Amino acid sequence: MDDYFIVTEVLDLHGFFPEQVPEIVDEFIKNALELKLYRLRIIHGKGKSKLKWVVLNELKENPHVESYQDAPPEIGGWGATIVHLKQPAQAKE
């Protein structure tokens, strides 16, 4: 069976090293924009928050990010971040 990935609006970073996170988050956002997904969830875990710190720094620097905040408790709380991407302006008719 061929390996393949299905891109969704959720990125789970469990198992990744902090050094890998900037590139992964950047690619995740690019793929989301191509698929017209503008509300995302990044799961970084609660632990010592190293992954969260790296994620938030990457989101802060990304020009496609409109806003971000901790996820609601039922979908991860402070162990996940909800990201809102900037949507393209609607064409004026």
C-alpha positions in Angstrom: 0.0 0.0 0.0 1.3 3.4 -0.9 1.9 5.9 1.9 0.0 9.2 1.5 -1.1 12.0 3.7 -4.5 13.6 3.9 -4.4 17.2 4.7 -7.0 18.4 7.2 -7.5 21.4 9.4 -5.7 19.7 12.3 -2.0 19.3 12.7 -0.8 17.1 15.6 2.9 17.8 16.5 3.3 15.0 19.0 6.5 13.1 18.2 8.2 16.0 16.4 11.3 17.9 17.7 11.0 21.7 18.3 13.6 22.2 15.5 11.2 20.7 13.0 8.2 22.7 14.0 8.7 26.0 12.0 9.0 24.2 8.7 6.1 21.9 9.5 3.8 24.7 10.6 4.7 26.8 7.5 3.9 23.9 5.1 0.7 23.2 7.0 -0.5 26.8 6.6 0.5 26.8 2.9 -1.5 23.5 2.3 -4.5 24.9 4.2 -4.6 28.0 2.1 -4.5 25.9 -1.1 -7.4 23.9 0.2 -9.2 27.1 1.4 -9.1 26.0 5.0 -9.1 29.2 7.2 -9.7 27.8 10.7 -7.0 25.4 11.9 -6.1 23.6 15.0 -2.5 22.8 15.9 -2.0 20.2 18.7 1.3 20.8 20.5 0.5 19.2 23.9 0.6 20.6 27.4 4.0 19.2 28.7 6.7 21.8 29.2 5.2 24.0 26.5 8.4 24.0 24.4 6.4 23.0 21.2 3.7 25.6 22.0 6.3 28.3 22.4 7.8 27.4 19.0 4.4 27.2 17.4 3.3 30.6 18.7 6.5 32.2 17.5 6.0 30.8 14.1 2.4 32.0 14.0 3.4 35.4 15.1 5.8 35.8 12.2 3.5 34.2 9.5 1.9 36.9 7.3 -1.1 34.6 6.5 -2.2 34.3 10.2 -4.9 36.7 11.2 -5.2 35.5 14.8 -4.7 32.6 17.2 -5.7 31.5 20.7 -5.9 28.5 23.0 -8.4 25.9 21.9 -11.6 25.5 23.9 -11.3 22.9 26.7 -13.3 20.2 24.8 -10.8 20.2 21.9 -7.5 20.5 23.7 -7.5 23.6 25.9 -4.0 25.1 26.3 -2.6 22.0 24.7 -3.8 23.1 21.3 -4.0 26.4 19.4 -6.8 27.6 17.1 -5.5 29.5 14.1 -7.5 31.9 11.9 -5.9 32.5 8.5 -6.5 35.7 6.5 -9.0 35.0 3.8 -8.6 36.6 0.3 -10.8 39.7 -0.3 -14.0 38.9 -2.2 -13.9 40.2 -5.7 -16.0 43.3 -6.1 -18.7 42.9 -8.7 
